[in-house]
Amino acid sequence: MKYMYVLFLGACLAVMALNAPAKLNQNELNVIGLKNFQINSETMVSAGLPDNTHLEALAKSGVNRVVDLIPGDRQAEQQIAESLGMQYHNISVDWHNPTLADFERYTEIMNEAKDNGEVVLTHCKLNPMTPGVIL
């Protein structure tokens, strides 16, 4: 199962790397304490679970869209992200059994972001990917 989790997350990050139009303003970025934060490209970042302060800093730096891969009631984060002007998407991934439908939904969201020239944050609880690893 761990292999499926790493494969799914790696595939998601690979899709994110294809984005190019928008750019992250790293000068505005202050995400101290954000677990496993990574700048994957100028159009995508990934992290563990952000708090309100992190979401605000990410919005100021140019993140337009949040893709939350955590299952359960995510309404509080959705309200915060949307109040900061970010689009919010939740894909409730069962990490013991990620599905092709989960990946297809993620791909759809990322393609829409690419078409709109947006910068995307993808997060789960921990973002356990090792920097520099592309699967």
TIRO-2110 file (N, C-alpha, C; in Angstrom, 1 decimal):
// TIRO-2110
0.8, -1.2, 0.0, N, 1, A
0.0, 0.0, 0.0, CA, 1, A
0.9, 1.3, 0.0, C, 1, A
2.0, 1.2, 0.7, N, 2, A
2.8, 2.4, 0.8, CA, 2, A
3.3, 2.7, -0.7, C, 2, A
3.6, 1.7, -1.4, N, 3, A
4.0, 1.9, -2.8, CA, 3, A
3.0, 2.7, -3.6, C, 3, A
1.7, 2.3, -3.4, N, 4, A
0.6, 2.9, -4.1, CA, 4, A
0.5, 4.4, -3.7, C, 4, A
0.7, 4.7, -2.4, N, 5, A
0.6, 6.0, -1.9, CA, 5, A
1.7, 6.9, -2.6, C, 5, A
3.0, 6.4, -2.6, N, 6, A
4.1, 7.1, -3.1, CA, 6, A
3.9, 7.3, -4.6, C, 6, A
3.4, 6.3, -5.3, N, 7, A
3.2, 6.3, -6.7, CA, 7, A
2.1, 7.4, -7.1, C, 7, A
1.0, 7.4, -6.3, N, 8, A
-0.1, 8.4, -6.5, CA, 8, A
0.5, 9.8, -6.3, C, 8, A
1.1, 10.0, -5.2, N, 9, A
1.6, 11.4, -4.9, CA, 9, A
2.7, 11.8, -5.9, C, 9, A
3.5, 10.9, -6.3, N, 10, A
4.6, 11.2, -7.3, CA, 10, A
3.9, 11.5, -8.6, C, 10, A
2.9, 10.8, -9.0, N, 11, A
2.2, 11.1, -10.3, CA, 11, A
1.5, 12.5, -10.2, C, 11, A
1.0, 12.8, -9.1, N, 12, A
0.4, 14.1, -8.9, CA, 12, A
1.4, 15.2, -9.0, C, 12, A
2.5, 15.0, -8.4, N, 13, A
3.6, 16.0, -8.5, CA, 13, A
4.1, 16.2, -9.9, C, 13, A
4.2, 15.0, -10.6, N, 14, A
4.7, 15.1, -12.0, CA, 14, A
3.7, 15.9, -12.9, C, 14, A
2.4, 15.7, -12.7, N, 15, A
1.4, 16.5, -13.4, CA, 15, A
1.6, 17.9, -13.1, C, 15, A
1.8, 18.2, -11.8, N, 16, A
1.9, 19.6, -11.4, CA, 16, A
3.1, 20.3, -12.1, C, 16, A
4.2, 19.5, -12.3, N, 17, A
5.4, 20.1, -12.9, CA, 17, A
5.2, 20.6, -14.4, C, 17, A
4.1, 20.1, -15.0, N, 18, A
3.9, 20.5, -16.4, CA, 18, A
3.3, 21.9, -16.5, C, 18, A
2.9, 22.5, -15.4, N, 19, A
2.3, 23.9, -15.5, CA, 19, A
3.5, 24.9, -15.8, C, 19, A
3.1, 26.0, -16.5, N, 20, A
4.2, 26.9, -16.8, CA, 20, A
3.8, 28.4, -16.8, C, 20, A
2.6, 28.8, -17.1, N, 21, A
2.3, 30.2, -17.3, CA, 21, A
2.5, 31.2, -16.1, C, 21, A
2.0, 30.8, -14.9, N, 22, A
2.0, 31.7, -13.8, CA, 22, A
3.3, 31.5, -13.0, C, 22, A
3.6, 32.4, -12.1, N, 23, A
4.9, 32.3, -11.4, CA, 23, A
4.7, 32.6, -9.9, C, 23, A
5.4, 31.9, -9.1, N, 24, A
5.3, 32.1, -7.7, CA, 24, A
6.2, 33.3, -7.3, C, 24, A
5.8, 34.2, -6.5, N, 25, A
6.6, 35.3, -6.0, CA, 25, A
7.2, 34.8, -4.7, C, 25, A
8.5, 34.3, -4.8, N, 26, A
9.2, 33.8, -3.6, CA, 26, A
9.5, 34.9, -2.6, C, 26, A
9.6, 36.1, -3.1, N, 27, A
9.9, 37.2, -2.1, CA, 27, A
8.8, 37.4, -1.1, C, 27, A
7.6, 37.1, -1.5, N, 28, A
6.4, 37.2, -0.6, CA, 28, A
6.2, 36.0, 0.3, C, 28, A
7.0, 35.0, 0.1, N, 29, A
6.7, 33.7, 0.7, CA, 29, A
7.3, 33.6, 2.1, C, 29, A
6.4, 33.4, 3.1, N, 30, A
6.9, 33.2, 4.5, CA, 30, A
6.1, 32.1, 5.1, C, 30, A
6.6, 30.9, 5.0, N, 31, A
5.8, 29.7, 5.4, CA, 31, A
6.6, 29.0, 6.5, C, 31, A
7.1, 29.7, 7.4, N, 32, A
7.8, 29.1, 8.6, CA, 32, A
6.9, 28.1, 9.3, C, 32, A
7.4, 26.9, 9.5, N, 33, A
6.7, 25.9, 10.2, CA, 33, A
5.7, 25.1, 9.4, C, 33, A
5.7, 25.4, 8.1, N, 34, A
4.8, 24.6, 7.2, CA, 34, A
5.6, 23.3, 6.9, C, 34, A
5.0, 22.2, 7.4, N, 35, A
5.7, 20.9, 7.3, CA, 35, A
6.0, 20.4, 5.9, C, 35, A
7.2, 20.1, 5.6, N, 36, A
7.7, 19.5, 4.3, CA, 36, A
7.3, 20.4, 3.1, C, 36, A
7.4, 21.7, 3.3, N, 37, A
7.1, 22.6, 2.2, CA, 37, A
8.1, 22.5, 1.1, C, 37, A
7.7, 22.4, -0.1, N, 38, A
8.6, 22.3, -1.3, CA, 38, A
8.1, 23.2, -2.4, C, 38, A
9.0, 24.0, -3.0, N, 39, A
8.7, 24.7, -4.2, CA, 39, A
9.1, 23.7, -5.4, C, 39, A
8.1, 23.2, -6.0, N, 40, A
8.3, 22.2, -7.0, CA, 40, A
8.6, 22.8, -8.4, C, 40, A
8.1, 24.0, -8.6, N, 41, A
8.3, 24.8, -9.8, CA, 41, A
7.8, 26.2, -9.6, C, 41, A
7.9, 27.1, -10.5, N, 42, A
7.3, 28.4, -10.4, CA, 42, A
5.8, 28.4, -10.3, C, 42, A
5.2, 27.3, -10.7, N, 43, A
3.7, 27.3, -10.7, CA, 43, A
3.1, 26.3, -9.8, C, 43, A
4.0, 25.6, -9.0, N, 44, A
3.4, 24.7, -8.0, CA, 44, A
4.3, 24.5, -6.8, C, 44, A
3.6, 24.4, -5.7, N, 45, A
4.2, 24.1, -4.4, CA, 45, A
3.4, 22.9, -3.7, C, 45, A
4.1, 22.3, -2.8, N, 46, A
3.4, 21.2, -2.1, CA, 46, A
3.9, 21.3, -0.6, C, 46, A
3.0, 20.7, 0.2, N, 47, A
3.3, 20.8, 1.7, CA, 47, A
2.4, 19.8, 2.4, C, 47, A
2.8, 19.7, 3.7, N, 48, A
1.9, 19.1, 4.6, CA, 48, A
0.7, 20.1, 4.9, C, 48, A
0.0, 19.8, 6.0, N, 49, A
-1.2, 20.6, 6.3, CA, 49, A
-0.9, 22.0, 6.6, C, 49, A
-1.4, 23.0, 5.8, N, 50, A
-1.1, 24.4, 6.1, CA, 50, A
-2.1, 24.9, 7.2, C, 50, A
-1.7, 25.9, 7.9, N, 51, A
-2.7, 26.6, 8.8, CA, 51, A
-3.1, 27.9, 8.2, C, 51, A
-3.9, 28.7, 8.8, N, 52, A
-4.4, 30.0, 8.3, CA, 52, A
-3.3, 30.9, 7.9, C, 52, A
-2.3, 31.0, 8.7, N, 53, A
-1.2, 31.9, 8.4, CA, 53, A
-0.4, 31.5, 7.2, C, 53, A
-0.2, 30.2, 7.0, N, 54, A
0.4, 29.7, 5.8, CA, 54, A
-0.4, 30.0, 4.6, C, 54, A
-1.7, 29.7, 4.7, N, 55, A
-2.6, 30.0, 3.5, CA, 55, A
-2.5, 31.5, 3.1, C, 55, A
-2.5, 32.3, 4.1, N, 56, A
-2.4, 33.8, 3.8, CA, 56, A
-1.1, 34.1, 3.1, C, 56, A
0.0, 33.6, 3.6, N, 57, A
1.3, 33.8, 3.0, CA, 57, A
1.4, 33.3, 1.6, C, 57, A
0.8, 32.1, 1.4, N, 58, A
0.8, 31.5, 0.0, CA, 58, A
-0.1, 32.3, -0.9, C, 58, A
-1.2, 32.8, -0.5, N, 59, A
-2.1, 33.7, -1.3, CA, 59, A
-1.3, 34.9, -1.7, C, 59, A
-0.6, 35.5, -0.8, N, 60, A
0.2, 36.8, -1.1, CA, 60, A
1.3, 36.5, -2.0, C, 60, A
1.8, 35.3, -2.0, N, 61, A
2.9, 35.0, -2.9, CA, 61, A
2.5, 34.6, -4.3, C, 61, A
1.2, 34.5, -4.5, N, 62, A
0.7, 34.2, -5.9, CA, 62, A
0.0, 32.9, -6.0, C, 62, A
-0.2, 32.1, -5.0, N, 63, A
-0.9, 30.8, -5.1, CA, 63, A
-2.4, 31.2, -5.3, C, 63, A
-3.0, 30.6, -6.4, N, 64, A
-4.4, 30.9, -6.8, CA, 64, A
-5.3, 29.8, -6.4, C, 64, A
-4.7, 28.6, -6.2, N, 65, A
-5.6, 27.4, -6.1, CA, 65, A
-5.0, 26.4, -5.1, C, 65, A
-5.8, 25.8, -4.3, N, 66, A
-5.4, 24.8, -3.3, CA, 66, A
-6.1, 23.5, -3.7, C, 66, A
-5.3, 22.5, -3.7, N, 67, A
-5.8, 21.1, -3.9, CA, 67, A
-5.4, 20.3, -2.6, C, 67, A
-6.5, 20.0, -1.9, N, 68, A
-6.4, 19.4, -0.6, CA, 68, A
-6.7, 17.9, -0.8, C, 68, A
-5.8, 17.0, -0.5, N, 69, A
-6.0, 15.6, -0.7, CA, 69, A
-6.4, 14.8, 0.6, C, 69, A
-6.8, 15.5, 1.6, N, 70, A
-7.1, 15.0, 2.9, CA, 70, A
-8.6, 14.6, 2.9, C, 70, A
-9.0, 13.4, 3.3, N, 71, A
-10.4, 13.0, 3.5, CA, 71, A
-11.0, 13.7, 4.7, C, 71, A
-12.3, 13.7, 4.7, N, 72, A
-13.1, 14.2, 5.8, CA, 72, A
-13.7, 15.6, 5.6, C, 72, A
-14.2, 16.2, 6.7, N, 73, A
-14.8, 17.5, 6.6, CA, 73, A
-13.7, 18.6, 6.5, C, 73, A
-13.6, 19.2, 5.3, N, 74, A
-12.5, 20.2, 5.0, CA, 74, A
-13.1, 21.6, 4.8, C, 74, A
-14.3, 21.8, 5.3, N, 75, A
-15.1, 23.0, 5.1, CA, 75, A
-14.3, 24.2, 5.7, C, 75, A
-13.7, 24.1, 6.8, N, 76, A
-13.0, 25.2, 7.5, CA, 76, A
-11.9, 25.7, 6.6, C, 76, A
-11.1, 24.8, 6.0, N, 77, A
-10.0, 25.2, 5.1, CA, 77, A
-10.6, 25.8, 3.9, C, 77, A
-11.6, 25.2, 3.4, N, 78, A
-12.2, 25.8, 2.1, CA, 78, A
-12.6, 27.2, 2.3, C, 78, A
-13.3, 27.5, 3.5, N, 79, A
-13.7, 28.9, 3.7, CA, 79, A
-12.6, 29.8, 3.8, C, 79, A
-11.5, 29.4, 4.5, N, 80, A
-10.3, 30.3, 4.6, CA, 80, A
-9.7, 30.5, 3.2, C, 80, A
-9.5, 29.5, 2.5, N, 81, A
-8.8, 29.6, 1.2, CA, 81, A
-9.7, 30.5, 0.3, C, 81, A
-11.0, 30.3, 0.2, N, 82, A
-11.8, 31.1, -0.6, CA, 82, A
-11.9, 32.6, -0.1, C, 82, A
-11.8, 32.8, 1.2, N, 83, A
-11.8, 34.2, 1.7, CA, 83, A
-10.6, 34.9, 1.3, C, 83, A
-9.5, 34.2, 1.0, N, 84, A
-8.2, 34.8, 0.5, CA, 84, A
-8.2, 34.9, -1.0, C, 84, A
-9.2, 34.5, -1.7, N, 85, A
-9.3, 34.6, -3.1, CA, 85, A
-8.8, 33.4, -3.9, C, 85, A
-8.5, 32.3, -3.2, N, 86, A
-8.0, 31.1, -3.8, CA, 86, A
-9.2, 30.2, -4.1, C, 86, A
-9.1, 29.5, -5.2, N, 87, A
-10.0, 28.4, -5.5, CA, 87, A
-9.6, 27.2, -4.7, C, 87, A
-10.5, 26.5, -4.2, N, 88, A
-10.3, 25.3, -3.3, CA, 88, A
-10.9, 24.1, -3.9, C, 88, A
-10.1, 23.0, -3.8, N, 89, A
-10.6, 21.7, -4.3, CA, 89, A
-10.2, 20.6, -3.3, C, 89, A
-11.1, 19.8, -2.9, N, 90, A
-10.8, 18.7, -2.0, CA, 90, A
-11.0, 17.4, -2.8, C, 90, A
-10.0, 16.6, -2.8, N, 91, A
-10.0, 15.2, -3.3, CA, 91, A
-9.8, 14.3, -2.1, C, 91, A
-10.8, 13.6, -1.6, N, 92, A
-10.7, 12.8, -0.4, CA, 92, A
-10.1, 11.5, -0.8, C, 92, A
-8.7, 11.5, -0.8, N, 93, A
-8.0, 10.3, -1.1, CA, 93, A
-7.9, 9.3, 0.0, C, 93, A
-8.3, 8.1, -0.2, N, 94, A
-8.1, 7.0, 0.8, CA, 94, A
-6.7, 6.5, 0.5, C, 94, A
-5.8, 6.9, 1.4, N, 95, A
-4.4, 6.6, 1.1, CA, 95, A
-4.0, 5.1, 1.2, C, 95, A
-4.9, 4.3, 1.8, N, 96, A
-4.8, 2.9, 1.7, CA, 96, A
-5.2, 2.3, 0.4, C, 96, A
-6.0, 3.1, -0.3, N, 97, A
-6.5, 2.6, -1.6, CA, 97, A
-6.8, 3.7, -2.6, C, 97, A
-5.8, 4.5, -3.0, N, 98, A
-6.0, 5.6, -3.9, CA, 98, A
-6.5, 5.0, -5.2, C, 98, A
-7.4, 5.8, -5.9, N, 99, A
-8.0, 5.3, -7.1, CA, 99, A
-7.6, 6.0, -8.3, C, 99, A
-7.9, 5.4, -9.5, N, 100, A
-7.7, 6.1, -10.7, CA, 100, A
-8.6, 7.4, -10.8, C, 100, A
-9.8, 7.3, -10.3, N, 101, A
-10.7, 8.4, -10.3, CA, 101, A
-10.1, 9.6, -9.5, C, 101, A
-9.4, 9.3, -8.4, N, 102, A
-8.7, 10.4, -7.6, CA, 102, A
-7.7, 11.1, -8.5, C, 102, A
-6.9, 10.3, -9.2, N, 103, A
-5.8, 10.8, -10.0, CA, 103, A
-6.4, 11.6, -11.2, C, 103, A
-7.5, 11.1, -11.8, N, 104, A
-8.1, 11.8, -13.0, CA, 104, A
-8.7, 13.1, -12.5, C, 104, A
-9.3, 13.1, -11.3, N, 105, A
-9.9, 14.4, -10.8, CA, 105, A
-8.7, 15.4, -10.6, C, 105, A
-7.6, 14.9, -10.0, N, 106, A
-6.5, 15.8, -9.8, CA, 106, A
-5.9, 16.3, -11.1, C, 106, A
-5.8, 15.5, -12.1, N, 107, A
-5.3, 15.9, -13.4, CA, 107, A
-6.2, 16.9, -14.0, C, 107, A
-7.5, 16.7, -13.9, N, 108, A
-8.5, 17.7, -14.4, CA, 108, A
-8.3, 19.1, -13.8, C, 108, A
-8.2, 19.1, -12.5, N, 109, A
-8.0, 20.4, -11.7, CA, 109, A
-6.7, 21.0, -12.2, C, 109, A
-5.6, 20.2, -12.3, N, 110, A
-4.3, 20.8, -12.7, CA, 110, A
-4.3, 21.3, -14.1, C, 110, A
-5.0, 20.6, -15.0, N, 111, A
-5.1, 21.1, -16.4, CA, 111, A
-5.9, 22.4, -16.4, C, 111, A
-6.9, 22.5, -15.6, N, 112, A
-7.7, 23.8, -15.6, CA, 112, A
-6.8, 24.9, -15.0, C, 112, A
-6.0, 24.6, -14.0, N, 113, A
-5.1, 25.6, -13.4, CA, 113, A
-4.1, 26.1, -14.5, C, 113, A
-3.5, 25.1, -15.2, N, 114, A
-2.6, 25.4, -16.3, CA, 114, A
-3.2, 26.3, -17.3, C, 114, A
-4.4, 26.0, -17.8, N, 115, A
-5.1, 26.8, -18.8, CA, 115, A
-5.4, 28.2, -18.3, C, 115, A
-5.6, 28.4, -17.0, N, 116, A
-5.9, 29.7, -16.4, CA, 116, A
-4.6, 30.4, -15.9, C, 116, A
-3.4, 29.8, -16.1, N, 117, A
-2.2, 30.5, -15.7, CA, 117, A
-2.1, 30.6, -14.2, C, 117, A
-2.5, 29.6, -13.4, N, 118, A
-2.5, 29.7, -11.9, CA, 118, A
-1.4, 29.0, -11.3, C, 118, A
-1.0, 29.4, -10.1, N, 119, A
-0.1, 28.7, -9.2, CA, 119, A
-0.9, 27.9, -8.2, C, 119, A
-0.4, 26.6, -8.0, N, 120, A
-1.2, 25.7, -7.2, CA, 120, A
-0.4, 25.2, -6.0, C, 120, A
-1.1, 25.1, -4.9, N, 121, A
-0.6, 24.4, -3.7, CA, 121, A
-1.4, 23.0, -3.7, C, 121, A
-0.6, 21.9, -3.6, N, 122, A
-1.2, 20.6, -3.4, CA, 122, A
-0.7, 20.2, -2.0, C, 122, A
-1.7, 19.8, -1.2, N, 123, A
-1.2, 19.3, 0.2, CA, 123, A
-2.0, 18.1, 0.7, C, 123, A
-1.4, 17.4, 1.5, N, 124, A
-2.0, 16.3, 2.3, CA, 124, A
-1.6, 16.7, 3.8, C, 124, A
-1.6, 15.7, 4.6, N, 125, A
-1.3, 16.0, 6.0, CA, 125, A
0.2, 16.2, 6.2, C, 125, A
1.1, 15.4, 5.5, N, 126, A
2.5, 15.4, 5.7, CA, 126, A
3.4, 15.8, 4.5, C, 126, A
2.9, 15.6, 3.3, N, 127, A
3.8, 15.8, 2.1, CA, 127, A
5.1, 15.0, 2.3, C, 127, A
5.1, 13.7, 2.3, N, 128, A
6.3, 12.9, 2.6, CA, 128, A
7.2, 12.8, 1.5, C, 128, A
7.0, 13.4, 0.3, N, 129, A
7.9, 13.2, -0.8, CA, 129, A
9.3, 13.8, -0.5, C, 129, A
10.3, 13.2, -0.9, N, 130, A
11.7, 13.7, -0.8, CA, 130, A
12.0, 14.7, -1.8, C, 130, A
12.5, 15.9, -1.5, N, 131, A
12.8, 16.9, -2.5, CA, 131, A
13.7, 16.3, -3.6, C, 131, A
13.3, 16.6, -4.8, N, 132, A
14.1, 16.2, -6.0, CA, 132, A
13.7, 14.8, -6.5, C, 132, A
12.8, 14.1, -5.9, N, 133, A
12.5, 12.8, -6.4, CA, 133, A
11.3, 12.9, -7.3, C, 133, A
11.5, 12.5, -8.5, N, 134, A
10.4, 12.4, -9.5, CA, 134, A
10.1, 11.0, -9.8, C, 134, A
8.9, 10.6, -9.7, N, 135, A
8.6, 9.2, -10.0, CA, 135, A
8.0, 9.0, -11.3, C, 135, A
END
